[in-house]
Amino acid sequence: MKFSELNTYSRERLRAKLSAQAKKHGFKSGKDHPNYRGGIKTSREGYVSVLIGSKYIKRARLVMAEYIGRYLKPNEIAHHINGIRDDDRIENLRLFDSNSSHTKHHHKLRKLSKLMLEA
């Protein structure tokens, strides 16, 4: 495929053409790819996400949803109490109703640790 041809293709058509060429040359994708990890990935920040359908969802949110018996609202935060981001045990998770209350919690913790260091 020539570079000049790229502009003449729609996104879907281009994706299909490139995918067909990749398969022709033996490239694998999805579950067949050697780097596939069973639908589980860890972000640079250390959060573990699980593939559900076609979306990755943070495992902490899934654990909390299972525990409370409903899906979490988009604004709700599953907080890791001990700060270890891949420790998704329910004993280590706390639910905040908003990002604002989660941020206030972290400010209180910083203030407390600062007071402890000064003493």
N, C-alpha and C positions, 0 to 999 in steps of 0.2 A: 504494500500500500504506500502510495506516495503522499508526502506531506500536503500537497495541493488538494488531494482528494478528501482530506479530513473535514474541510469546511462544507462540503457538499452533503455530508451525512447528518442525519438527525442523531441526537444523543443515543437513543435506543438502538438505532441501526448500527451506529459506530460500535457500541458496546457488544452487540451481537456478532459483528464482523471480527472484532478483536478477540472475543471469546472463542469463536470458531477457529481462528488462527492459533490461539494458545493451545486448544485441544489437539489440533493437528500436529503441533510440535511437542506434545506430550506433557504440557503443563497441567497441573491438577488444581482444583479449587474446592473450597468447602471441606467436607468430611474426608475427601480423598487427598487433601494437601498434607504433606508430611509435618507441617507445623500446627495442624489442627489440634487443639487441646480439649476437645470434648465440650466446647461451648462455654468455657470458663476462661476469663482473662483477668489480669491484675493491671490496674492503671499505674502510671508513674508515681502517683501519690500513695499507692498501696491499697486502694480499695479493690475488692474482688467483685466482678460482675458476672452474671450468668445469662446465657443466651436463652431468651424466651420468645419463641416464634422467630421474628426477624430483628428483635431489639435486645440489646444488652441492658440488664437491670441490676443495680447494686444488690449484692447478696444480703446486706444488712436490712435493706428495705423489705426484701422477701421474708426474712426471718421475723421481722417485726410484724408484718402483715399477717403471717401465719399465727403469731402469738395473740394478736388482738382480734383476729377473726374477720378482718376486712382489708381491702386495699388501702394503702396510704394515700392521702390527698397529695397533690403535687407540691404544696407548700410545706408539708410535714417533713421533719428531719429526723433520721435515725442516728443518734449520737453515740459514739464509742466512748464509754466512761473511762476506760484505762488508756485511751489514746492510741491503742494498737488497732490500726485500720482494717486488718484482716481477721481480727478476733470478733466473729459475728455470733458469739454465744448470746442467748437472750439475757443472761445475767449481766452482760457487758453493754447492753443497749438501753438507751433512754430515748423516748419519743418527745420531740418538741413540736409544738403546733405551728411554729413559724420560724423563719430564718432569724427574725428579730429576737425572739426569746432565746434561740440558740446562741446568737452573738452576745447577748447580755450575760448568759451563763459563762461564756469564755472570758468576758471582761472581769466578772467576779473572781474567776479562778486566777487570772493574772494578778489582780489586785491582792488577793490572799497570798499568793506565792511571793509577791514583792514584799508584803508585810512580814512574812516568815523569814525572808532573807535578811531583812533589816534588824530583826530581833536577835 
